Structures are given as structure tokens and as C-alpha cells.
Amino acid sequence: MNQAGRDLLRAAWLRGQPQAFGHLRVDDALCAYGVLGVVTIEDFASIEQRYQIDTLAPCPLCGARSNGVAMRLLAHLNDHHELDFAKIAELYP
Ligand SMILES: [Zn+2]
């Protein structure tokens, strides 16, 4: 992930952005993809390109590997490990 992506996640954490798990948005809460600007599933590819998100990298915590469809690493860290935005910004490859 590039610096711009990490900066967005850290800024969300600093302002106390409520975090959603398992959904892009729940009321005011957003998942990490939502913080980066994904609103619909059509946005994933362009957002991943903009912030140079390597969705195929193995998970730095458990070693799980994405198949690119069922598991995206960013969603895995947000939903499965429930890391906060600052920790995701720190650990994302
Ligand atoms: Zn993991």
C-alpha cells in the first residue's frame, strides 16, 4: 500500500472514525475499504490501483493467502483480525 493509502487510514483512526466489520458501511461506520473510498463493488479495482494495494500478499499475521476473489487481504485484516485502521496502515505490506 502506498503512503497516501496509509495516511487516509491513519487520519480515519485519529478522527475516531467508527469501524465496520464485514460490510463496507454500516450507518456511520466504515471498513478499511470504505475509508479508502470504495462505495460499491465496482470501485474495488480502481481504489486498489490508486493506493497500490497488493491484494495477493500473504497475511502478515496468520499467513493466509488471498485467492483474489473470496479473500482480499485488506478485508481479511479488517474483518477477520479486526485490526483498527492505524494497525492496518502499519502492517499492510
Ligand atoms: Zn490473517
Backbone and ligand atoms as CSV (ligand in chain L), in Angstrom:
chain,resi,resn,atom,element,x,y,z
A,1,MET,N,N,0.847,-1.183,0.000
A,1,MET,CA,C,0.000,0.000,0.000
A,1,MET,C,C,0.891,1.244,0.000
A,2,ASN,N,N,0.502,2.224,-0.779
A,2,ASN,CA,C,1.348,3.419,-0.833
A,2,ASN,C,C,1.059,4.355,0.362
A,3,GLN,N,N,1.877,5.409,0.431
A,3,GLN,CA,C,1.789,6.317,1.574
A,3,GLN,C,C,0.430,7.024,1.645
A,4,ALA,N,N,-0.130,7.364,0.507
A,4,ALA,CA,C,-1.430,8.052,0.504
A,4,ALA,C,C,-2.507,7.175,1.144
A,5,GLY,N,N,-2.471,5.895,0.862
A,5,GLY,CA,C,-3.442,4.972,1.462
A,5,GLY,C,C,-3.246,4.873,2.962
A,6,ARG,N,N,-1.994,4.728,3.386
A,6,ARG,CA,C,-1.706,4.653,4.835
A,6,ARG,C,C,-2.134,5.943,5.540
A,7,ASP,N,N,-1.891,7.069,4.896
A,7,ASP,CA,C,-2.260,8.358,5.502
A,7,ASP,C,C,-3.775,8.455,5.703
A,8,LEU,N,N,-4.550,7.972,4.725
A,8,LEU,CA,C,-6.009,8.015,4.850
A,8,LEU,C,C,-6.480,7.152,6.022
A,9,LEU,N,N,-5.888,5.965,6.158
A,9,LEU,CA,C,-6.286,5.064,7.250
A,9,LEU,C,C,-5.911,5.668,8.599
A,10,ARG,N,N,-4.706,6.237,8.697
A,10,ARG,CA,C,-4.278,6.847,9.967
A,10,ARG,C,C,-5.154,8.048,10.316
A,11,ALA,N,N,-5.494,8.843,9.318
A,11,ALA,CA,C,-6.348,10.013,9.566
A,11,ALA,C,C,-7.726,9.572,10.072
A,12,ALA,N,N,-8.246,8.487,9.511
A,12,ALA,CA,C,-9.553,7.976,9.962
A,12,ALA,C,C,-9.464,7.527,11.416
A,13,TRP,N,N,-8.375,6.871,11.762
A,13,TRP,CA,C,-8.167,6.408,13.139
A,13,TRP,C,C,-8.067,7.603,14.092
A,14,LEU,N,N,-7.307,8.615,13.679
A,14,LEU,CA,C,-7.097,9.797,14.538
A,14,LEU,C,C,-8.399,10.546,14.791
A,15,ARG,N,N,-9.278,10.587,13.786
A,15,ARG,CA,C,-10.530,11.342,13.996
A,15,ARG,C,C,-11.607,10.475,14.645
A,16,GLY,N,N,-11.277,9.225,14.962
A,16,GLY,CA,C,-12.238,8.366,15.641
A,16,GLY,C,C,-13.326,7.822,14.745
A,17,GLN,N,N,-12.984,7.646,13.481
A,17,GLN,CA,C,-13.945,7.081,12.527
A,17,GLN,C,C,-14.430,5.708,13.023
A,18,PRO,N,N,-15.750,5.532,13.264
A,18,PRO,CA,C,-16.247,4.202,13.643
A,18,PRO,C,C,-15.940,3.175,12.544
A,19,GLN,N,N,-15.598,1.951,12.966
A,19,GLN,CA,C,-15.179,0.925,12.023
A,19,GLN,C,C,-16.269,-0.125,11.842
A,20,ALA,N,N,-16.489,-0.489,10.601
A,20,ALA,CA,C,-17.439,-1.556,10.264
A,20,ALA,C,C,-16.668,-2.840,9.990
A,21,PHE,N,N,-17.268,-3.976,10.335
A,21,PHE,CA,C,-16.653,-5.275,10.088
A,21,PHE,C,C,-17.609,-6.115,9.257
A,22,GLY,N,N,-17.106,-6.616,8.148
A,22,GLY,CA,C,-17.926,-7.476,7.299
A,22,GLY,C,C,-18.817,-6.729,6.324
A,23,HIS,N,N,-18.788,-5.416,6.393
A,23,HIS,CA,C,-19.575,-4.591,5.481
A,23,HIS,C,C,-18.765,-3.349,5.129
A,24,LEU,N,N,-18.981,-2.805,3.945
A,24,LEU,CA,C,-18.301,-1.568,3.568
A,24,LEU,C,C,-18.717,-0.425,4.483
A,25,ARG,N,N,-20.022,-0.358,4.768
A,25,ARG,CA,C,-20.551,0.731,5.588
A,25,ARG,C,C,-21.736,0.227,6.385
A,26,VAL,N,N,-21.797,0.589,7.644
A,26,VAL,CA,C,-22.974,0.341,8.467
A,26,VAL,C,C,-23.265,1.648,9.192
A,27,ASP,N,N,-24.341,2.320,8.804
A,27,ASP,CA,C,-24.625,3.673,9.312
A,27,ASP,C,C,-23.393,4.552,9.112
A,28,ASP,N,N,-22.777,5.068,10.199
A,28,ASP,CA,C,-21.609,5.940,10.055
A,28,ASP,C,C,-20.300,5.166,10.028
A,29,ALA,N,N,-20.358,3.881,10.305
A,29,ALA,CA,C,-19.134,3.087,10.377
A,29,ALA,C,C,-18.687,2.639,8.988
A,30,LEU,N,N,-17.368,2.638,8.783
A,30,LEU,CA,C,-16.773,2.229,7.509
A,30,LEU,C,C,-15.730,1.151,7.754
A,31,CYS,N,N,-15.584,0.238,6.800
A,31,CYS,CA,C,-14.440,-0.683,6.855
A,31,CYS,C,C,-13.247,0.020,6.205
A,32,ALA,N,N,-12.095,-0.653,6.209
A,32,ALA,CA,C,-10.889,-0.032,5.643
A,32,ALA,C,C,-11.088,0.343,4.173
A,33,TYR,N,N,-11.761,-0.510,3.429
A,33,TYR,CA,C,-12.027,-0.169,2.022
A,33,TYR,C,C,-12.928,1.051,1.924
A,34,GLY,N,N,-13.876,1.157,2.830
A,34,GLY,CA,C,-14.757,2.321,2.822
A,34,GLY,C,C,-13.985,3.600,3.104
A,35,VAL,N,N,-13.027,3.521,4.039
A,35,VAL,CA,C,-12.188,4.687,4.347
A,35,VAL,C,C,-11.413,5.125,3.108
A,36,LEU,N,N,-10.991,4.155,2.305
A,36,LEU,CA,C,-10.207,4.471,1.108
A,36,LEU,C,C,-11.084,4.919,-0.056
A,37,GLY,N,N,-12.389,4.872,0.133
A,37,GLY,CA,C,-13.271,5.442,-0.878
A,37,GLY,C,C,-14.109,4.465,-1.665
A,38,VAL,N,N,-14.067,3.176,-1.304
A,38,VAL,CA,C,-14.909,2.209,-2.009
A,38,VAL,C,C,-16.353,2.385,-1.544
A,39,VAL,N,N,-17.243,2.610,-2.489
A,39,VAL,CA,C,-18.665,2.755,-2.168
A,39,VAL,C,C,-19.440,1.547,-2.688
A,40,THR,N,N,-19.126,1.107,-3.890
A,40,THR,CA,C,-19.768,-0.084,-4.456
A,40,THR,C,C,-18.685,-1.062,-4.897
A,41,ILE,N,N,-19.096,-2.300,-5.199
A,41,ILE,CA,C,-18.094,-3.309,-5.577
A,41,ILE,C,C,-17.368,-2.920,-6.861
A,42,GLU,N,N,-17.974,-2.080,-7.669
A,42,GLU,CA,C,-17.306,-1.647,-8.899
A,42,GLU,C,C,-16.082,-0.778,-8.603
A,43,ASP,N,N,-15.965,-0.264,-7.366
A,43,ASP,CA,C,-14.868,0.656,-7.029
A,43,ASP,C,C,-13.588,-0.065,-6.608
A,44,PHE,N,N,-13.664,-1.367,-6.299
A,44,PHE,CA,C,-12.504,-2.038,-5.728
A,44,PHE,C,C,-11.251,-1.904,-6.605
A,45,ALA,N,N,-11.383,-2.208,-7.883
A,45,ALA,CA,C,-10.205,-2.239,-8.756
A,45,ALA,C,C,-9.525,-0.880,-8.840
A,46,SER,N,N,-10.298,0.182,-9.003
A,46,SER,CA,C,-9.677,1.499,-9.156
A,46,SER,C,C,-9.045,1.973,-7.849
A,47,ILE,N,N,-9.687,1.658,-6.718
A,47,ILE,CA,C,-9.120,2.050,-5.425
A,47,ILE,C,C,-7.844,1.255,-5.141
A,48,GLU,N,N,-7.868,-0.039,-5.463
A,48,GLU,CA,C,-6.668,-0.866,-5.234
A,48,GLU,C,C,-5.514,-0.393,-6.108
A,49,GLN,N,N,-5.837,0.091,-7.286
A,49,GLN,CA,C,-4.791,0.613,-8.165
A,49,GLN,C,C,-4.278,1.955,-7.633
A,50,ARG,N,N,-5.188,2.831,-7.209
A,50,ARG,CA,C,-4.798,4.164,-6.750
A,50,ARG,C,C,-3.848,4.076,-5.555
A,51,TYR,N,N,-4.143,3.163,-4.624
A,51,TYR,CA,C,-3.334,3.079,-3.409
A,51,TYR,C,C,-2.357,1.904,-3.434
A,52,GLN,N,N,-2.163,1.346,-4.626
A,52,GLN,CA,C,-1.193,0.261,-4.833
A,52,GLN,C,C,-1.348,-0.826,-3.777
A,53,ILE,N,N,-2.580,-1.301,-3.648
A,53,ILE,CA,C,-2.901,-2.330,-2.657
A,53,ILE,C,C,-2.669,-3.702,-3.267
A,54,ASP,N,N,-1.676,-4.414,-2.748
A,54,ASP,CA,C,-1.377,-5.770,-3.207
A,54,ASP,C,C,-2.330,-6.734,-2.507
A,55,THR,N,N,-3.401,-7.096,-3.186
A,55,THR,CA,C,-4.429,-7.932,-2.563
A,55,THR,C,C,-3.992,-9.392,-2.465
A,56,LEU,N,N,-2.926,-9.751,-3.165
A,56,LEU,CA,C,-2.490,-11.147,-3.196
A,56,LEU,C,C,-1.393,-11.445,-2.181
A,57,ALA,N,N,-0.938,-10.451,-1.444
A,57,ALA,CA,C,0.114,-10.670,-0.450
A,57,ALA,C,C,-0.416,-11.568,0.668
A,58,PRO,N,N,0.456,-12.419,1.235
A,58,PRO,CA,C,0.021,-13.242,2.367
A,58,PRO,C,C,-0.236,-12.378,3.597
A,59,CYS,N,N,-1.141,-12.837,4.449
A,59,CYS,CA,C,-1.456,-12.096,5.663
A,59,CYS,C,C,-0.233,-12.054,6.572
A,60,PRO,N,N,0.162,-10.850,7.045
A,60,PRO,CA,C,1.328,-10.740,7.920
A,60,PRO,C,C,1.089,-11.336,9.309
A,61,LEU,N,N,-0.164,-11.619,9.644
A,61,LEU,CA,C,-0.463,-12.162,10.971
A,61,LEU,C,C,-0.613,-13.678,10.966
A,62,CYS,N,N,-1.325,-14.226,9.994
A,62,CYS,CA,C,-1.608,-15.668,10.022
A,62,CYS,C,C,-1.117,-16.402,8.786
A,63,GLY,N,N,-0.605,-15.659,7.806
A,63,GLY,CA,C,-0.064,-16.305,6.620
A,63,GLY,C,C,-1.104,-16.704,5.591
A,64,ALA,N,N,-2.378,-16.441,5.865
A,64,ALA,CA,C,-3.419,-16.782,4.894
A,64,ALA,C,C,-3.132,-16.060,3.581
A,65,ARG,N,N,-3.443,-16.750,2.500
A,65,ARG,CA,C,-3.204,-16.167,1.184
A,65,ARG,C,C,-4.512,-15.877,0.489
A,66,SER,N,N,-4.548,-14.746,-0.176
A,66,SER,CA,C,-5.736,-14.387,-0.929
A,66,SER,C,C,-5.837,-15.211,-2.192
A,67,ASN,N,N,-7.040,-15.523,-2.576
A,67,ASN,CA,C,-7.245,-16.085,-3.909
A,67,ASN,C,C,-7.753,-14.987,-4.843
A,68,GLY,N,N,-7.786,-13.753,-4.339
A,68,GLY,CA,C,-8.164,-12.614,-5.164
A,68,GLY,C,C,-9.660,-12.430,-5.308
A,69,VAL,N,N,-10.429,-13.411,-4.891
A,69,VAL,CA,C,-11.882,-13.306,-5.040
A,69,VAL,C,C,-12.549,-13.370,-3.662
A,70,ALA,N,N,-12.420,-14.521,-3.008
A,70,ALA,CA,C,-13.091,-14.694,-1.721
A,70,ALA,C,C,-12.370,-13.945,-0.608
A,71,MET,N,N,-11.061,-13.815,-0.732
A,71,MET,CA,C,-10.308,-13.126,0.311
A,71,MET,C,C,-9.470,-12.014,-0.287
A,72,ARG,N,N,-9.706,-10.815,0.161
A,72,ARG,CA,C,-8.823,-9.697,-0.131
A,72,ARG,C,C,-8.109,-9.399,1.173
A,73,LEU,N,N,-6.795,-9.240,1.119
A,73,LEU,CA,C,-6.032,-9.089,2.358
A,73,LEU,C,C,-6.527,-7.914,3.196
A,74,LEU,N,N,-6.845,-6.806,2.561
A,74,LEU,CA,C,-7.293,-5.643,3.337
A,74,LEU,C,C,-8.586,-5.956,4.101
A,75,ALA,N,N,-9.504,-6.637,3.436
A,75,ALA,CA,C,-10.751,-7.027,4.105
A,75,ALA,C,C,-10.472,-8.067,5.191
A,76,HIS,N,N,-9.524,-8.961,4.931
A,76,HIS,CA,C,-9.155,-10.001,5.907
A,76,HIS,C,C,-8.632,-9.355,7.193
A,77,LEU,N,N,-7.751,-8.364,7.071
A,77,LEU,CA,C,-7.214,-7.696,8.267
A,77,LEU,C,C,-8.307,-6.936,9.001
A,78,ASN,N,N,-9.205,-6.317,8.235
A,78,ASN,CA,C,-10.294,-5.553,8.844
A,78,ASN,C,C,-11.339,-6.475,9.492
A,79,ASP,N,N,-11.760,-7.496,8.761
A,79,ASP,CA,C,-12.907,-8.298,9.195
A,79,ASP,C,C,-12.512,-9.506,10.043
A,80,HIS,N,N,-11.462,-10.198,9.644
A,80,HIS,CA,C,-11.077,-11.428,10.344
A,80,HIS,C,C,-10.256,-11.106,11.592
A,81,HIS,N,N,-9.238,-10.275,11.444
A,81,HIS,CA,C,-8.388,-9.932,12.602
A,81,HIS,C,C,-8.925,-8.716,13.368
A,82,GLU,N,N,-9.856,-7.993,12.752
A,82,GLU,CA,C,-10.462,-6.806,13.371
A,82,GLU,C,C,-9.415,-5.811,13.856
A,83,LEU,N,N,-8.381,-5.599,13.022
A,83,LEU,CA,C,-7.376,-4.585,13.349
A,83,LEU,C,C,-7.969,-3.199,13.153
A,84,ASP,N,N,-7.550,-2.248,13.985
A,84,ASP,CA,C,-8.028,-0.878,13.763
A,84,ASP,C,C,-7.277,-0.264,12.574
A,85,PHE,N,N,-7.752,0.903,12.119
A,85,PHE,CA,C,-7.206,1.498,10.902
A,85,PHE,C,C,-5.716,1.811,11.041
A,86,ALA,N,N,-5.285,2.246,12.224
A,86,ALA,CA,C,-3.868,2.575,12.423
A,86,ALA,C,C,-3.010,1.326,12.299
A,87,LYS,N,N,-3.486,0.226,12.854
A,87,LYS,CA,C,-2.719,-1.024,12.800
A,87,LYS,C,C,-2.679,-1.562,11.370
A,88,ILE,N,N,-3.776,-1.419,10.653
A,88,ILE,CA,C,-3.774,-1.848,9.246
A,88,ILE,C,C,-2.767,-1.022,8.451
A,89,ALA,N,N,-2.749,0.287,8.693
A,89,ALA,CA,C,-1.798,1.156,7.989
A,89,ALA,C,C,-0.365,0.749,8.303
A,90,GLU,N,N,-0.130,0.307,9.528
A,90,GLU,CA,C,1.218,-0.072,9.946
A,90,GLU,C,C,1.637,-1.423,9.351
A,91,LEU,N,N,0.719,-2.379,9.335
A,91,LEU,CA,C,1.085,-3.759,8.985
A,91,LEU,C,C,0.913,-4.111,7.514
A,92,TYR,N,N,0.120,-3.318,6.775
A,92,TYR,CA,C,-0.159,-3.733,5.401
A,92,TYR,C,C,1.118,-3.772,4.579
A,93,PRO,N,N,1.333,-4.846,3.814
A,93,PRO,CA,C,2.567,-4.921,3.022
A,93,PRO,C,C,2.658,-3.813,1.965
L,1,ZN,ZN,ZN,-4.679,-13.322,8.754
